[in-house]
Amino acid sequence: MMQTSKKVHSHSAGSSSLAGYKAAANLVLFSALLIVFGVARTNMVDSTPTGAMGGSSYMFPPAVLLACGVCLCAMGFLGLTAGILHLSLNIRNATFTLITLVLQGVLGWFVFLAQAIAYHAFYADKSSASLGKGLFMLGMFGSASMGIAVLGGQFYFSLQLYRIHAGSAAALYERSYFKPRIVFYSFLVIIKASCEVAMGVVDHQKLHPGHAAAAAAASSLIAAASSSPPIAGMGSTTGSTSTSTSTSTSTSMSQISASISSSMSAAASGAAMSYMSPVQPPFMSFKYKFLIADGVLALLVGLYGLAIGLAGLSKQSLYFTFVAMASLIVQLGMYDLAEQANIPHAKSSFKLGILGVLLAPLTIALMYMPIYLIAEFDKDESEEEVVPAQPQHTEGIVFSSQA
């Protein structure tokens, strides 16, 4: 009996040790994603003019976004330190892990409310067109779903690591623990995918006609200006030539601007103003076919995860990982395509490139959490052991056939 007891204790200790290494490794991963996210967020406000950090009636305060970037980096470095100490040096300090956990919770709520909610709500309120308001609301819901995934994922693994360091009995989660969390994180994928499909539909119905008309008008006027005869007075003095050239160029640009303004509908103009604002919706490509296709694929992934969580489907981790990784690759590819594309009203290629870096860690976290939880859900079932019945000891009991 003593030997059996030692084996059970050894197995429990081994499981706890393995869970600790897994929690620390995942904490390192999510902390690295937050650092990348924070650095990209900070770089987005690098070009803010001096004296404009406080914002204005039409610009969300860049100082708040800068504070969000700093908080994200701080959260990332705290988690990275706790995870590396456990992985590399096997240092398990429950107090330090608890401090890290509390700071992540406080700073995470500030970043979420400021960047995912207040930022988009500010520009939605300032937008005069209903279409512009709708675009910013889509951005808010999509950004909120991805923000919850990356911030909640880091907090999840920090909490598990703290429980292991504190020697809590709840450190090793049972199978029933994962089901509601699979449902929750799959629902976040559904929210992001639904917003993406809606953005693709809006892009197709409202934005493409206006942008196409404006581009066609501008192209025709520029072509006409370039093919016009030489400006009168070219043979005169240099001063008169410069004056004539400047006047003609100014007139051509005025014609182009007037034509573009008249070609775009009111709704398309409102949407264009939305794009000119530094909004970061979770959609990089403005090619509606790509948007809708990618959104539908992500939506199927979310619904698949939702079914696994609600119905408790077993042995689905391999299939789910395959479709989720396919969707993740497509989303990251869209971010890269958008950086190379000629998107109307994009402020600069630098801003667009940073925006892709900003969204990549969010998307990775969003798709990784249901993959991890479903894998743990399946693994926990496969490792369930049937506890044998305790043997009946009959030493010292004498059975007699005599009455």
N, C-alpha and C positions, 0 to 999 in steps of 0.2 A: 504493500500500500504506500509506503514511504517513497519507493522508487517511482510509482505512477504519479504521485504528487509532484515530484521534482520535474518530471517530463512535462507536465501541464504548465508548471511555472516557467520552465525554460521556453516553451512554445509561445507563451504570452509575452515574455520579455523580448523574444525575437521579433514578434509581430509589432510590438511597440517601437522597437529600434528601427525596423524597416519603415513604419509609418512616419517616424521622425525624419528620416532621410528624404522620404518622398515629399513631406510637407515643406522641408527646408529647400529642396530643389525647386518646387513649384513657387515658393515665395521668392526665390532668387529670380526666376523667370518673370513673374509679374512685376517685381520691383524694377527689373531692367526695362520692361515695357513702359513703366511709369517715368523712368528717367528719360527715355527717348521722347515720350510724350511731353514731358516738362521742358526739355531743351527746345523742342520744336515750337512749343507754345511761347516760350520766351523770345525765340527768334522772330516770331510773327509781329512783335511790337518793337523790333529793333529800329525800324524806319520811321517811327513816330516822331514828328517834329518836336523840338524842344519847347516846353511850355504847354504841350497838348496832352500830357499824360493824364490830366484830370478829366478829359473828355469834354463833351459839349452837349447841346440839346439834340444834336443829330449823330453823335459818335459816342459809343459805349466807352467808358473810361479805360484807356489802355493800361493804366496803373493796376486796375483790378485783374486784368488778364496776365500782367507781369507777375502779380502776387500769386495767381493760380499756378503759373509755371514754376515759381520758386517752391511753392508748397508741394507740387508734384515731385520735384527733384528731391526735396527733403524726405518725403514719404518713401521714395524709391531707395535712397541711400540708407535709411533706417532698416527697411526690410532686407536690403542687400546685405547689410552688416549682420543682422540676426541669422539670416540663412547661411552665409559663408562661415560664420563662427561655428555653426552646428555641423556643416558639411566637412569643412577642412580641418578644424581644430577640435571638434567634438566638445565644444564649450556649450553648456546648457544652463543658461542663467534665466530663471523664470521672471525675475524682477525686470531685467532689461527687455525681455520679450513682451512683458505686460506694458511697459512704458511705450514701446514701439507700437503696440496694438492700440493704446489709447490715443496717441498722436495721430496714427493713421485714421482713426475714426473721426477725430475733430477736424483735421485738415481735409479729409476726404469729403465731409459734408460741405465745407466751405467751397471747395473746388466744384463740386457737383452743382450746388445752388447758384454759384456765380457764373460758371462757364456754360453749363448745359441748360439752365433755366433762365436766369436773369438776362444773359447775353442775347439769346434769341427772342425773348419776350420784349426786350428793349427795341430791337429793330422791327419786330412785328408791329409794335405800337406806333413807330415812326413812319411805317410804310403807308402811303396814301391809297394804294390800290389793294383791293381785296385779294388779288392773286399774289401780290407780294407778301401780304400777311399769311396767306396759306403756305407759301414756300418756307417762310421762317418758322411756322408752327411745325411743318414736316421736319425741318432741321432740328427743332427742339426735341421732338419725340425720338427721332433717330439718334441724336447725340446723347440723349438721356439713357437710352437703352444700352448703348455701348459704354457710356461712362459708368453705369451701374455694374456692368460686367467686369471692367478692369479694376475699379475701386473695390467692388465687392469680392472679386477673386483674390486680391491681395489680402483683404481683411479675413477671408475664409481660411487661407493657409496660415496666416499669422495666428489666428485663434487656435487652430489645430496644433501648431507648434508650441504655443503657450501651454495648452492642456497637457501635452507630452512632457514639457519641461517641469510642469507643476505636479506631475504624477497623477493626474486626474483619471478616474475610471472611464470618463466619457471621451478620452483621447482616441480610442478605437471605435469608429462609427459602425453601427450595424446597418444591415441592408435597408431597413425601413427608413433610415435617416436620409438616404439619397433620393428617394422618390419625389418628395415635394420640391427638392432643389433642382432636380432634372426638369420638372414642370416649369419652375420659375425661370431658369436660364434659357430654356427652349422658348418660353414666351417672349423673352427679350429679343431673341433672334426673329421671331414672328413680327414684333413691332418694327424692328429695323427694316425687315424685308417688305412689309406693307407700306412703309413710308417711301421706300425706294420705288416700288411699283407705282404708287401715286405720283411721285415725282416724274417718272417716265411718261405717264399718261398726260400730266400737265404740260410737260415739255413737248409732247407730240401735238396736242390740241391748241395750245396757246402761244408757246414761245417760238416754235420753228417758223410759222408763217411770218411773224413780225421780223424775226432776225433775217430770214431769207430775203424779204422785201427790202430791208434796210441795206443788206450787203449788196443786193443787185443794183439798187439805186446808186450806192456809193461807187461800185465798180464801173457803172456806165458813165458816171460823171467824171471819174478819174481818167477813164479811157478817152472821153471826149476832150478833156483838158490837155491830155498828152498829145493828142493828134491835131490840135488846133494850130493855125498858122503862126509863124514867128510874131512876137510882140512888136508893134509899131515903134519905131524909134531905136531899133537895135544898133543902127549905124551912128547914132549920136554919141554924146559924151557918156562916160561911165556913170556919172551921177544920175543922168536921166534914165539910163538903162536900169539901174538898181531900183529907181522909183517906180518905173513901169512894171518891172518884174514883181516887186512887192505888192503893188496894187492888184495886179492880175491874180497872184497867188491868194491874196486875201479874199478877192471876189469868188474864186473857185471854191475855197474852203467854206465860205458862207453858203454857197449854193449846195455843197455837199451836206452841210449840217442841216439846212432847211429841208432838203429832200429826205434825209434820214428821219428827221422828226415827223414829217408828214406821212412817211411810209409805214411807220410803226403804229399799231393801234394803241389805245390807252392802256389796255391790259398788258400788252407786250412791253410798253414803256415802263409800267410799274414793275414788271418782272426784271427788266434790264437794270433798273435802279437797285433792285434787291441784289442782283449779282455784282453790282459795282460796290456794294457795301462789303466789308470784310467778313462775310458770313462763312461758317465752316459746316455746311450740312454734310451728312454722311454719304454724299453722292458726288463723285468727281466727274464722271463722264456725262455730257449733255446730249449724247446720242441716245434717243429714247428707246431704240430697239435693244441696245445693250443694257440700259437701265432696267427695262421691264424683264428681259430674259434673266439677268442676274438676280433681280428681286424675286422672281418666281422660283428660281433654284434655291435661294436662301429660305424662302417661305416653305418650300417642301421639306427642307432640313429641319426647320423649326417645328413643323407639324409632326414630323417623324419622331423627334425628341419628345414632343408633347404626348404622343401616343405611348411611347415607351414608359414615360413617367406615370401616366394615368392608369395604364393597363398593367404595369409591372412586367412588361415583356422581357424575357430572358434571352441571353446569347445574341444580342443585337449590336454589341460594341464594335465589332469588326466592320459590319455593314454601315453603321452610322458614321464611324470614323472616315470611311471611304467617301461617302457623299458630302460630309461636312468639310473635309479637306479639299474636295473638288470645288465646292462653293467658295472656300477661302481663297484658293488660287485664282479663281475667276475675279473675285472682288479686288484682290491685290493687283491683278493684271489690269483691271479697269482704272485703278488709281494711276498706274504707270502710263496707260494710254492717254488719260486725261492730261497728264503733264506734258505729253508730246503734242496734244491736239491744239488746234487754234480755237479756243473757247471764247465766245464773244464777251467783251467787257472784263476779261481777266486782267487784274491789275498789273501783274508782271509774272514772268516765268519763275522768278525766285519765290514769290509768294505761292505760286501754284505747286512748285516742288516741295516747299516746306509743308504745304497743306497735305500732300500725299504722305509725307513722313508722319504728320500729326495723326492721320486717320489709320495708318497701318497697325500700330500697336493696339488701338481700340478694337479693330476688326479681329485681330488675332485673339485677343482676350475674349471677345464675344463668342467666337466659334470654339475656342479651346475648352471653356468651362463645361458645356454639355458633353463634349467628348470625354473629358476626364471623369465626370460624375457617372456617366453611363458605363465606362470601363470599370470603375470602382463598384458599381451596382452589380455588374456581372461577376466580377472577381469575388465579391463577398459571398455570392451564392455558391460558386464553385468550391470555396474553402470551408463551407459549412460542414461541420463534422457531426456525425451521429454519436452521441455520448452513450457508451455501452452501459447496460444495467449493472448495478453494483452486485458483485458475487455474494452469495449467501454462505457465510462461514459456519460450518457445523462441527468445528473442533470441540471436543468435550461433550458432545451430545451423543448419548448411547441409545440406539434404537433396539428394542427387544420385541420379539414376536410372542413373548409370553404375556398372557393376560395379567 
